Amino acid sequence: MVATLVTRREAAIAPMPPGRLSALMLQHGSMSLRWYAPKGSDPQTPHDQDELYIVAAGTGTFVRGAERVAFGPHDVLFAAAGDVHRFEDFSADFATWVVFYGAEGGESP
């Protein structure tokens, strides 16, 4: 059974699996919800699925390809499967929910 509620407090103390940059909080079918709170820099590489970032705290710049956008709490950012993307110049309190979904390789536009 899938949880009905996942809190930010639970996410902030969730164990980080070896070799992962984010903690798995929820999974159902092709969808997974993760908690990502990098410190200092964002070393992530492109992913196999489409993803949404829902910013829980902090500010910074989201880079996707040549695009750069400022973000803050409660903003939602999108990266298609395979897109080169990362967070830059983010505040020390930056944390985001990450929703991965869909088939490997991403959905058609």
RODO-2510 file (C-alpha; in nm, 4 decimals, decimal comma):
residues 109
     n   res          X          Y          Z
     1     m     0,0000     0,0000     0,0000
     2     v     0,1194     0,3516    -0,0820
     3     a     0,1364     0,6105     0,1956
     4     t    -0,1320     0,8771     0,1975
     5     l     0,0906     1,1399     0,3567
     6     v     0,4643     1,2037     0,3495
     7     t     0,5806     1,4988     0,5569
     8     r     0,8752     1,7291     0,5075
     9     r     0,9924     1,6355     0,8571
    10     e     1,0021     1,2662     0,7598
    11     a     1,1837     1,3508     0,4376
    12     a     1,4482     1,5598     0,6129
    13     i     1,5515     1,2670     0,8360
    14     a     1,5062     0,9862     0,5822
    15     p     1,8134     0,7683     0,5318
    16     m     2,0118     0,8264     0,2149
    17     p     2,0659     0,5025     0,0218
    18     p     2,4293     0,4312    -0,0727
    19     g     2,5160     0,5788    -0,4112
    20     r     2,2030     0,7997    -0,4257
    21     l     2,1682     1,1766    -0,3938
    22     s     1,8045     1,1692    -0,2795
    23     a     1,5897     0,9682    -0,0392
    24     l     1,3007     0,7597    -0,1735
    25     m     0,9813     0,8619     0,0050
    26     l     0,7028     0,7066    -0,2023
    27     q     0,6618     0,4824    -0,5048
    28     h     0,3625     0,3744    -0,7122
    29     g     0,3820     0,2334    -1,0637
    30     s     0,6233     0,4439    -1,2679
    31     m     0,6060     0,7348    -1,0189
    32     s     0,8551     0,7847    -0,7406
    33     l     0,8771     1,0722    -0,4960
    34     r     1,2191     1,1606    -0,3610
    35     w     1,3612     1,4263    -0,1261
    36     y     1,6665     1,6140    -0,2528
    37     a     1,8628     1,8595    -0,0387
    38     p     2,2151     1,9005    -0,1800
    39     k     2,4800     2,0819     0,0217
    40     g     2,7247     2,3164    -0,1518
    41     s     2,6882     2,1946    -0,5093
    42     d     2,4540     1,9853    -0,7218
    43     p     2,6379     1,6955    -0,8887
    44     q     2,3357     1,5319    -1,0518
    45     t     2,3372     1,3988    -1,4063
    46     p     2,0455     1,3559    -1,6529
    47     h     1,7748     1,1063    -1,5551
    48     d     1,5909     0,8366    -1,7505
    49     q     1,2433     0,9668    -1,6592
    50     d     1,0661     1,3021    -1,6771
    51     e     1,0734     1,4866    -1,3465
    52     l     0,9111     1,7650    -1,1517
    53     y     1,0845     1,9532    -0,8728
    54     i     0,8571     2,1124    -0,6130
    55     v     1,0733     2,3481    -0,4099
    56     a     1,0104     2,3045    -0,0375
    57     a     1,2620     2,5611     0,0895
    58     g     1,5358     2,7927    -0,0272
    59     t     1,6213     2,9918    -0,3355
    60     g     1,8646     2,9626    -0,6221
    61     t     1,8977     2,9174    -0,9962
    62     f     1,7752     2,6156    -1,1928
    63     v     1,9782     2,5438    -1,5053
    64     r     1,8264     2,3289    -1,7812
    65     g     2,0338     2,3271    -2,0980
    66     a     2,0970     2,6939    -2,1856
    67     e     1,7991     2,8124    -1,9767
    68     r     1,8528     2,9650    -1,6313
    69     v     1,5617     3,0512    -1,4028
    70     a     1,5493     3,1854    -1,0482
    71     f     1,3376     2,9790    -0,8076
    72     g     1,1987     2,9984    -0,4570
    73     p     0,9744     2,8061    -0,2195
    74     h     0,6655     2,6452    -0,3738
    75     d     0,7893     2,6899    -0,7316
    76     v     0,7638     2,3903    -0,9647
    77     l     1,0404     2,3127    -1,2158
    78     f     1,0393     2,0579    -1,4998
    79     a     1,3186     1,8564    -1,6602
    80     a     1,2455     1,6090    -1,9381
    81     a     1,4175     1,2716    -1,9396
    82     g     1,7750     1,3149    -2,0616
    83     d     1,7854     1,6941    -2,0072
    84     v     2,1107     1,8226    -1,8593
    85     h     2,0018     2,0174    -1,5510
    86     r     2,1197     2,1235    -1,2064
    87     f     2,0713     2,3719    -0,9256
    88     e     2,3220     2,6549    -0,8813
    89     d     2,3784     2,9351    -0,6310
    90     f     2,1223     2,7839    -0,3954
    91     s     2,0749     2,8843    -0,0337
    92     a     2,1920     2,6626     0,2531
    93     d     1,8312     2,5673     0,3353
    94     f     1,7475     2,4507    -0,0196
    95     a     1,5393     2,1327    -0,0342
    96     t     1,3012     2,0009    -0,2980
    97     w     1,0571     1,7203    -0,3613
    98     v     1,1387     1,5345    -0,6841
    99     v     0,8678     1,3463    -0,8714
   100     f     0,9961     1,1025    -1,1341
   101     y     0,7283     0,9611    -1,3619
   102     g     0,6525     0,7939    -1,6911
   103     a     0,8390     0,5551    -1,9126
   104     e     1,2157     0,5391    -1,9409
   105     g     1,3175     0,7946    -2,2043
   106     g     1,0314     1,0286    -2,1118
   107     e     0,6889     1,0972    -2,2499
   108     s     0,6187     1,2418    -2,5928
   109     p     0,5476     1,6160    -2,5967
***
